[in-house]
């Protein structure tokens, strides 16, 4: 089975299938663990702590 390979941005942790982050243009990595789905960043304390300013999927750890 071949599915999409998800990668996380090393700069902002945004998860996408791209080699460069569509959000900030940073380099992405396949080496990441765990993720957080932000559906309402303005009301999310975790998003504030992580400096997230838009909705989407974010990796908790990116290597
Ligand atoms: Zn990014």
PDB file of the backbone (N, CA, C, O) and the ligand in Angstrom, with CONECT records:
HET     ZN  A 101       1
ATOM      1  N   UNK A   1       0.837  -1.205   0.000  1.00  0.00           N
ATOM      2  CA  UNK A   1       0.000   0.000   0.000  1.00  0.00           C
ATOM      3  C   UNK A   1       0.868   1.249   0.000  1.00  0.00           C
ATOM      4  O   UNK A   1       1.778   1.395   0.816  1.00  0.00           O
ATOM      5  N   UNK A   2       0.577   2.115  -0.900  1.00  0.00           N
ATOM      6  CA  UNK A   2       1.315   3.373  -0.945  1.00  0.00           C
ATOM      7  C   UNK A   2       0.338   4.514  -0.689  1.00  0.00           C
ATOM      8  O   UNK A   2      -0.595   4.737  -1.462  1.00  0.00           O
ATOM      9  N   UNK A   3       0.559   5.211   0.375  1.00  0.00           N
ATOM     10  CA  UNK A   3      -0.294   6.353   0.693  1.00  0.00           C
ATOM     11  C   UNK A   3       0.542   7.606   0.698  1.00  0.00           C
ATOM     12  O   UNK A   3       1.742   7.568   0.430  1.00  0.00           O
ATOM     13  N   UNK A   4      -0.082   8.694   0.997  1.00  0.00           N
ATOM     14  CA  UNK A   4       0.670   9.939   1.069  1.00  0.00           C
ATOM     15  C   UNK A   4       1.655   9.902   2.241  1.00  0.00           C
ATOM     16  O   UNK A   4       1.354   9.366   3.308  1.00  0.00           O
ATOM     17  N   UNK A   5       2.812  10.469   2.024  1.00  0.00           N
ATOM     18  CA  UNK A   5       3.807  10.568   3.090  1.00  0.00           C
ATOM     19  C   UNK A   5       3.680  11.949   3.710  1.00  0.00           C
ATOM     20  O   UNK A   5       3.899  12.973   3.063  1.00  0.00           O
ATOM     21  N   UNK A   6       3.326  11.939   4.965  1.00  0.00           N
ATOM     22  CA  UNK A   6       3.165  13.225   5.614  1.00  0.00           C
ATOM     23  C   UNK A   6       4.469  13.686   6.224  1.00  0.00           C
ATOM     24  O   UNK A   6       5.203  12.904   6.829  1.00  0.00           O
ATOM     25  N   UNK A   7       4.743  14.944   6.059  1.00  0.00           N
ATOM     26  CA  UNK A   7       5.979  15.534   6.566  1.00  0.00           C
ATOM     27  C   UNK A   7       5.629  16.757   7.396  1.00  0.00           C
ATOM     28  O   UNK A   7       4.627  17.435   7.168  1.00  0.00           O
ATOM     29  N   UNK A   8       6.490  17.011   8.362  1.00  0.00           N
ATOM     30  CA  UNK A   8       6.243  18.152   9.244  1.00  0.00           C
ATOM     31  C   UNK A   8       7.324  19.201   9.043  1.00  0.00           C
ATOM     32  O   UNK A   8       8.500  18.884   8.863  1.00  0.00           O
ATOM     33  N   UNK A   9       6.901  20.441   9.079  1.00  0.00           N
ATOM     34  CA  UNK A   9       7.827  21.558   8.891  1.00  0.00           C
ATOM     35  C   UNK A   9       8.749  21.682  10.105  1.00  0.00           C
ATOM     36  O   UNK A   9       8.304  21.610  11.250  1.00  0.00           O
ATOM     37  N   UNK A  10      10.049  21.872   9.829  1.00  0.00           N
ATOM     38  CA  UNK A  10      11.010  22.026  10.925  1.00  0.00           C
ATOM     39  C   UNK A  10      10.882  23.380  11.607  1.00  0.00           C
ATOM     40  O   UNK A  10      11.329  23.555  12.740  1.00  0.00           O
ATOM     41  N   UNK A  11      10.281  24.323  10.926  1.00  0.00           N
ATOM     42  CA  UNK A  11      10.165  25.665  11.491  1.00  0.00           C
ATOM     43  C   UNK A  11       8.854  25.868  12.248  1.00  0.00           C
ATOM     44  O   UNK A  11       8.853  26.354  13.379  1.00  0.00           O
ATOM     45  N   UNK A  12       7.729  25.492  11.615  1.00  0.00           N
ATOM     46  CA  UNK A  12       6.450  25.805  12.251  1.00  0.00           C
ATOM     47  C   UNK A  12       5.642  24.552  12.602  1.00  0.00           C
ATOM     48  O   UNK A  12       4.548  24.661  13.156  1.00  0.00           O
ATOM     49  N   UNK A  13       6.177  23.345  12.280  1.00  0.00           N
ATOM     50  CA  UNK A  13       5.548  22.059  12.616  1.00  0.00           C
ATOM     51  C   UNK A  13       4.292  21.740  11.821  1.00  0.00           C
ATOM     52  O   UNK A  13       3.648  20.724  12.083  1.00  0.00           O
ATOM     53  N   UNK A  14       3.930  22.571  10.868  1.00  0.00           N
ATOM     54  CA  UNK A  14       2.758  22.316  10.034  1.00  0.00           C
ATOM     55  C   UNK A  14       2.953  21.032   9.227  1.00  0.00           C
ATOM     56  O   UNK A  14       4.015  20.826   8.639  1.00  0.00           O
ATOM     57  N   UNK A  15       1.934  20.167   9.196  1.00  0.00           N
ATOM     58  CA  UNK A  15       2.039  18.896   8.497  1.00  0.00           C
ATOM     59  C   UNK A  15       1.439  18.997   7.105  1.00  0.00           C
ATOM     60  O   UNK A  15       0.321  19.480   6.929  1.00  0.00           O
ATOM     61  N   UNK A  16       2.195  18.537   6.123  1.00  0.00           N
ATOM     62  CA  UNK A  16       1.733  18.544   4.741  1.00  0.00           C
ATOM     63  C   UNK A  16       2.393  17.376   4.019  1.00  0.00           C
ATOM     64  O   UNK A  16       3.114  16.590   4.634  1.00  0.00           O
ATOM     65  N   UNK A  17       2.150  17.261   2.721  1.00  0.00           N
ATOM     66  CA  UNK A  17       2.810  16.228   1.919  1.00  0.00           C
ATOM     67  C   UNK A  17       3.929  16.834   1.095  1.00  0.00           C
ATOM     68  O   UNK A  17       4.492  16.163   0.229  1.00  0.00           O
ATOM     69  N   UNK A  18       4.255  18.078   1.347  1.00  0.00           N
ATOM     70  CA  UNK A  18       5.213  18.807   0.501  1.00  0.00           C
ATOM     71  C   UNK A  18       6.630  18.747   1.077  1.00  0.00           C
ATOM     72  O   UNK A  18       6.827  18.527   2.272  1.00  0.00           O
ATOM     73  N   UNK A  19       7.607  18.950   0.190  1.00  0.00           N
ATOM     74  CA  UNK A  19       9.002  19.010   0.632  1.00  0.00           C
ATOM     75  C   UNK A  19       9.319  20.351   1.274  1.00  0.00           C
ATOM     76  O   UNK A  19      10.219  20.461   2.107  1.00  0.00           O
ATOM     77  N   UNK A  20       8.580  21.350   0.880  1.00  0.00           N
ATOM     78  CA  UNK A  20       8.705  22.638   1.545  1.00  0.00           C
ATOM     79  C   UNK A  20       7.342  23.013   2.114  1.00  0.00           C
ATOM     80  O   UNK A  20       6.304  22.744   1.511  1.00  0.00           O
ATOM     81  N   UNK A  21       7.368  23.624   3.262  1.00  0.00           N
ATOM     82  CA  UNK A  21       6.135  23.932   3.971  1.00  0.00           C
ATOM     83  C   UNK A  21       5.283  24.942   3.195  1.00  0.00           C
ATOM     84  O   UNK A  21       5.764  26.021   2.848  1.00  0.00           O
ATOM     85  N   UNK A  22       4.005  24.590   2.919  1.00  0.00           N
ATOM     86  CA  UNK A  22       3.131  25.535   2.206  1.00  0.00           C
ATOM     87  C   UNK A  22       2.769  26.748   3.054  1.00  0.00           C
ATOM     88  O   UNK A  22       2.251  27.739   2.539  1.00  0.00           O
ATOM     89  N   UNK A  23       3.037  26.668   4.329  1.00  0.00           N
ATOM     90  CA  UNK A  23       2.655  27.755   5.227  1.00  0.00           C
ATOM     91  C   UNK A  23       3.776  28.781   5.365  1.00  0.00           C
ATOM     92  O   UNK A  23       3.547  29.985   5.242  1.00  0.00           O
ATOM     93  N   UNK A  24       5.009  28.287   5.624  1.00  0.00           N
ATOM     94  CA  UNK A  24       6.096  29.237   5.883  1.00  0.00           C
ATOM     95  C   UNK A  24       7.273  29.069   4.936  1.00  0.00           C
ATOM     96  O   UNK A  24       8.213  29.863   4.972  1.00  0.00           O
ATOM     97  N   UNK A  25       7.233  28.035   4.079  1.00  0.00           N
ATOM     98  CA  UNK A  25       8.329  27.840   3.136  1.00  0.00           C
ATOM     99  C   UNK A  25       9.535  27.124   3.722  1.00  0.00           C
ATOM    100  O   UNK A  25      10.561  26.984   3.056  1.00  0.00           O
ATOM    101  N   UNK A  26       9.416  26.668   4.970  1.00  0.00           N
ATOM    102  CA  UNK A  26      10.526  25.979   5.613  1.00  0.00           C
ATOM    103  C   UNK A  26      10.684  24.554   5.106  1.00  0.00           C
ATOM    104  O   UNK A  26       9.816  24.027   4.410  1.00  0.00           O
ATOM    105  N   UNK A  27      11.801  23.940   5.465  1.00  0.00           N
ATOM    106  CA  UNK A  27      12.068  22.561   5.083  1.00  0.00           C
ATOM    107  C   UNK A  27      11.207  21.621   5.921  1.00  0.00           C
ATOM    108  O   UNK A  27      10.997  21.857   7.111  1.00  0.00           O
ATOM    109  N   UNK A  28      10.703  20.540   5.286  1.00  0.00           N
ATOM    110  CA  UNK A  28       9.900  19.582   6.029  1.00  0.00           C
ATOM    111  C   UNK A  28      10.689  18.308   6.261  1.00  0.00           C
ATOM    112  O   UNK A  28      11.670  18.036   5.569  1.00  0.00           O
ATOM    113  N   UNK A  29      10.251  17.524   7.248  1.00  0.00           N
ATOM    114  CA  UNK A  29      10.952  16.317   7.638  1.00  0.00           C
ATOM    115  C   UNK A  29       9.969  15.182   7.834  1.00  0.00           C
ATOM    116  O   UNK A  29       8.851  15.389   8.306  1.00  0.00           O
ATOM    117  N   UNK A  30      10.400  13.957   7.461  1.00  0.00           N
ATOM    118  CA  UNK A  30       9.548  12.791   7.717  1.00  0.00           C
ATOM    119  C   UNK A  30       9.711  12.301   9.148  1.00  0.00           C
ATOM    120  O   UNK A  30       8.943  11.461   9.619  1.00  0.00           O
ATOM    121  N   UNK A  31      10.703  12.826   9.826  1.00  0.00           N
ATOM    122  CA  UNK A  31      11.002  12.388  11.189  1.00  0.00           C
ATOM    123  C   UNK A  31      10.244  13.241  12.184  1.00  0.00           C
ATOM    124  O   UNK A  31      10.772  14.216  12.719  1.00  0.00           O
ATOM    125  N   UNK A  32       8.980  12.856  12.429  1.00  0.00           N
ATOM    126  CA  UNK A  32       8.216  13.617  13.409  1.00  0.00           C
ATOM    127  C   UNK A  32       7.330  12.665  14.198  1.00  0.00           C
ATOM    128  O   UNK A  32       7.052  11.551  13.753  1.00  0.00           O
ATOM    129  N   UNK A  33       6.898  13.098  15.346  1.00  0.00           N
ATOM    130  CA  UNK A  33       6.096  12.256  16.232  1.00  0.00           C
ATOM    131  C   UNK A  33       4.897  13.015  16.765  1.00  0.00           C
ATOM    132  O   UNK A  33       5.002  14.164  17.194  1.00  0.00           O
ATOM    133  N   UNK A  34       3.771  12.353  16.727  1.00  0.00           N
ATOM    134  CA  UNK A  34       2.563  12.909  17.318  1.00  0.00           C
ATOM    135  C   UNK A  34       2.076  14.135  16.575  1.00  0.00           C
ATOM    136  O   UNK A  34       2.866  14.843  15.951  1.00  0.00           O
ATOM    137  N   UNK A  35       0.786  14.389  16.639  1.00  0.00           N
ATOM    138  CA  UNK A  35       0.311  15.607  16.011  1.00  0.00           C
ATOM    139  C   UNK A  35      -0.882  16.180  16.749  1.00  0.00           C
ATOM    140  O   UNK A  35      -1.569  15.508  17.518  1.00  0.00           O
ATOM    141  N   UNK A  36      -1.084  17.414  16.484  1.00  0.00           N
ATOM    142  CA  UNK A  36      -2.141  18.176  17.113  1.00  0.00           C
ATOM    143  C   UNK A  36      -2.995  18.762  15.996  1.00  0.00           C
ATOM    144  O   UNK A  36      -2.475  19.377  15.065  1.00  0.00           O
ATOM    145  N   UNK A  37      -4.308  18.570  16.092  1.00  0.00           N
ATOM    146  CA  UNK A  37      -5.193  19.175  15.101  1.00  0.00           C
ATOM    147  C   UNK A  37      -5.763  20.454  15.706  1.00  0.00           C
ATOM    148  O   UNK A  37      -6.450  20.425  16.727  1.00  0.00           O
ATOM    149  N   UNK A  38      -5.469  21.549  15.068  1.00  0.00           N
ATOM    150  CA  UNK A  38      -5.970  22.836  15.544  1.00  0.00           C
ATOM    151  C   UNK A  38      -7.148  23.242  14.671  1.00  0.00           C
ATOM    152  O   UNK A  38      -7.001  23.476  13.471  1.00  0.00           O
ATOM    153  N   UNK A  39      -8.329  23.321  15.297  1.00  0.00           N
ATOM    154  CA  UNK A  39      -9.501  23.706  14.506  1.00  0.00           C
ATOM    155  C   UNK A  39      -9.956  25.120  14.843  1.00  0.00           C
ATOM    156  O   UNK A  39     -10.698  25.747  14.087  1.00  0.00           O
ATOM    157  N   UNK A  40      -9.497  25.612  15.993  1.00  0.00           N
ATOM    158  CA  UNK A  40      -9.838  26.987  16.363  1.00  0.00           C
ATOM    159  C   UNK A  40      -8.691  27.570  17.184  1.00  0.00           C
ATOM    160  O   UNK A  40      -8.740  27.631  18.412  1.00  0.00           O
ATOM    161  N   UNK A  41      -7.654  27.996  16.456  1.00  0.00           N
ATOM    162  CA  UNK A  41      -6.407  28.391  17.126  1.00  0.00           C
ATOM    163  C   UNK A  41      -6.599  29.548  18.103  1.00  0.00           C
ATOM    164  O   UNK A  41      -5.840  29.679  19.063  1.00  0.00           O
ATOM    165  N   UNK A  42      -7.603  30.384  17.866  1.00  0.00           N
ATOM    166  CA  UNK A  42      -7.786  31.532  18.755  1.00  0.00           C
ATOM    167  C   UNK A  42      -8.257  31.106  20.143  1.00  0.00           C
ATOM    168  O   UNK A  42      -8.078  31.837  21.118  1.00  0.00           O
ATOM    169  N   UNK A  43      -8.862  29.915  20.229  1.00  0.00           N
ATOM    170  CA  UNK A  43      -9.369  29.442  21.512  1.00  0.00           C
ATOM    171  C   UNK A  43      -8.513  28.326  22.103  1.00  0.00           C
ATOM    172  O   UNK A  43      -8.833  27.789  23.163  1.00  0.00           O
ATOM    173  N   UNK A  44      -7.428  27.978  21.419  1.00  0.00           N
ATOM    174  CA  UNK A  44      -6.600  26.864  21.876  1.00  0.00           C
ATOM    175  C   UNK A  44      -5.382  27.354  22.650  1.00  0.00           C
ATOM    176  O   UNK A  44      -4.552  28.091  22.118  1.00  0.00           O
ATOM    177  N   UNK A  45      -5.284  26.934  23.919  1.00  0.00           N
ATOM    178  CA  UNK A  45      -4.124  27.305  24.719  1.00  0.00           C
ATOM    179  C   UNK A  45      -2.853  26.644  24.196  1.00  0.00           C
ATOM    180  O   UNK A  45      -1.776  27.240  24.208  1.00  0.00           O
ATOM    181  N   UNK A  46      -3.000  25.388  23.733  1.00  0.00           N
ATOM    182  CA  UNK A  46      -1.824  24.679  23.204  1.00  0.00           C
ATOM    183  C   UNK A  46      -1.293  25.399  21.968  1.00  0.00           C
ATOM    184  O   UNK A  46      -0.083  25.555  21.802  1.00  0.00           O
ATOM    185  N   UNK A  47      -2.205  25.833  21.108  1.00  0.00           N
ATOM    186  CA  UNK A  47      -1.793  26.560  19.915  1.00  0.00           C
ATOM    187  C   UNK A  47      -1.034  27.825  20.294  1.00  0.00           C
ATOM    188  O   UNK A  47      -0.039  28.174  19.658  1.00  0.00           O
ATOM    189  N   UNK A  48      -1.502  28.503  21.320  1.00  0.00           N
ATOM    190  CA  UNK A  48      -0.810  29.713  21.773  1.00  0.00           C
ATOM    191  C   UNK A  48       0.590  29.388  22.255  1.00  0.00           C
ATOM    192  O   UNK A  48       1.554  30.083  21.932  1.00  0.00           O
ATOM    193  N   UNK A  49       0.687  28.306  23.044  1.00  0.00           N
ATOM    194  CA  UNK A  49       1.995  27.896  23.566  1.00  0.00           C
ATOM    195  C   UNK A  49       2.957  27.558  22.442  1.00  0.00           C
ATOM    196  O   UNK A  49       4.148  27.858  22.528  1.00  0.00           O
ATOM    197  N   UNK A  50       2.441  26.930  21.378  1.00  0.00           N
ATOM    198  CA  UNK A  50       3.296  26.520  20.270  1.00  0.00           C
ATOM    199  C   UNK A  50       3.480  27.627  19.242  1.00  0.00           C
ATOM    200  O   UNK A  50       4.214  27.456  18.269  1.00  0.00           O
ATOM    201  N   UNK A  51       2.827  28.745  19.449  1.00  0.00           N
ATOM    202  CA  UNK A  51       2.969  29.855  18.518  1.00  0.00           C
ATOM    203  C   UNK A  51       2.224  29.632  17.223  1.00  0.00           C
ATOM    204  O   UNK A  51       2.605  30.172  16.185  1.00  0.00           O
ATOM    205  N   UNK A  52       1.152  28.833  17.271  1.00  0.00           N
ATOM    206  CA  UNK A  52       0.382  28.519  16.069  1.00  0.00           C
ATOM    207  C   UNK A  52      -0.655  29.612  15.806  1.00  0.00           C
ATOM    208  O   UNK A  52      -1.424  29.980  16.693  1.00  0.00           O
ATOM    209  N   UNK A  53      -0.663  30.115  14.592  1.00  0.00           N
ATOM    210  CA  UNK A  53      -1.566  31.215  14.273  1.00  0.00           C
ATOM    211  C   UNK A  53      -2.442  30.903  13.073  1.00  0.00           C
ATOM    212  O   UNK A  53      -2.928  31.813  12.401  1.00  0.00           O
ATOM    213  N   UNK A  54      -2.648  29.611  12.801  1.00  0.00           N
ATOM    214  CA  UNK A  54      -3.635  29.231  11.789  1.00  0.00           C
ATOM    215  C   UNK A  54      -4.070  27.801  12.075  1.00  0.00           C
ATOM    216  O   UNK A  54      -3.365  27.061  12.762  1.00  0.00           O
ATOM    217  N   UNK A  55      -5.218  27.413  11.556  1.00  0.00           N
ATOM    218  CA  UNK A  55      -5.728  26.086  11.804  1.00  0.00           C
ATOM    219  C   UNK A  55      -5.041  25.071  10.899  1.00  0.00           C
ATOM    220  O   UNK A  55      -4.574  25.407   9.811  1.00  0.00           O
ATOM    221  N   UNK A  56      -4.985  23.811  11.370  1.00  0.00           N
ATOM    222  CA  UNK A  56      -4.366  22.763  10.590  1.00  0.00           C
ATOM    223  C   UNK A  56      -3.802  21.694  11.483  1.00  0.00           C
ATOM    224  O   UNK A  56      -4.083  21.654  12.681  1.00  0.00           O
ATOM    225  N   UNK A  57      -3.000  20.821  10.896  1.00  0.00           N
ATOM    226  CA  UNK A  57      -2.362  19.749  11.662  1.00  0.00           C
ATOM    227  C   UNK A  57      -0.913  20.135  11.925  1.00  0.00           C
ATOM    228  O   UNK A  57      -0.193  20.577  11.030  1.00  0.00           O
ATOM    229  N   UNK A  58      -0.510  19.956  13.174  1.00  0.00           N
ATOM    230  CA  UNK A  58       0.853  20.291  13.541  1.00  0.00           C
ATOM    231  C   UNK A  58       1.506  19.140  14.283  1.00  0.00           C
ATOM    232  O   UNK A  58       0.878  18.504  15.129  1.00  0.00           O
ATOM    233  N   UNK A  59       2.764  18.874  13.968  1.00  0.00           N
ATOM    234  CA  UNK A  59       3.507  17.831  14.674  1.00  0.00           C
ATOM    235  C   UNK A  59       3.920  18.338  16.044  1.00  0.00           C
ATOM    236  O   UNK A  59       4.226  19.516  16.225  1.00  0.00           O
ATOM    237  N   UNK A  60       3.923  17.417  17.011  1.00  0.00           N
ATOM    238  CA  UNK A  60       4.366  17.799  18.345  1.00  0.00           C
ATOM    239  C   UNK A  60       5.890  17.826  18.438  1.00  0.00           C
ATOM    240  O   UNK A  60       6.471  18.665  19.127  1.00  0.00           O
ATOM    241  N   UNK A  61       6.519  16.898  17.735  1.00  0.00           N
ATOM    242  CA  UNK A  61       7.984  16.859  17.721  1.00  0.00           C
ATOM    243  C   UNK A  61       8.470  16.676  16.305  1.00  0.00           C
ATOM    244  O   UNK A  61       7.992  15.789  15.598  1.00  0.00           O
ATOM    245  N   UNK A  62       9.400  17.486  15.878  1.00  0.00           N
ATOM    246  CA  UNK A  62      10.001  17.363  14.550  1.00  0.00           C
ATOM    247  C   UNK A  62      11.504  17.269  14.729  1.00  0.00           C
ATOM    248  O   UNK A  62      12.103  18.071  15.446  1.00  0.00           O
ATOM    249  N   UNK A  63      12.115  16.285  14.072  1.00  0.00           N
ATOM    250  CA  UNK A  63      13.560  16.179  14.139  1.00  0.00           C
ATOM    251  C   UNK A  63      14.202  16.720  12.882  1.00  0.00           C
ATOM    252  O   UNK A  63      15.427  16.711  12.761  1.00  0.00           O
TER     253      UNK A  63
HETATM  254 ZN    ZN A 101       6.363  25.808   8.155  1.00  0.00          ZN
END
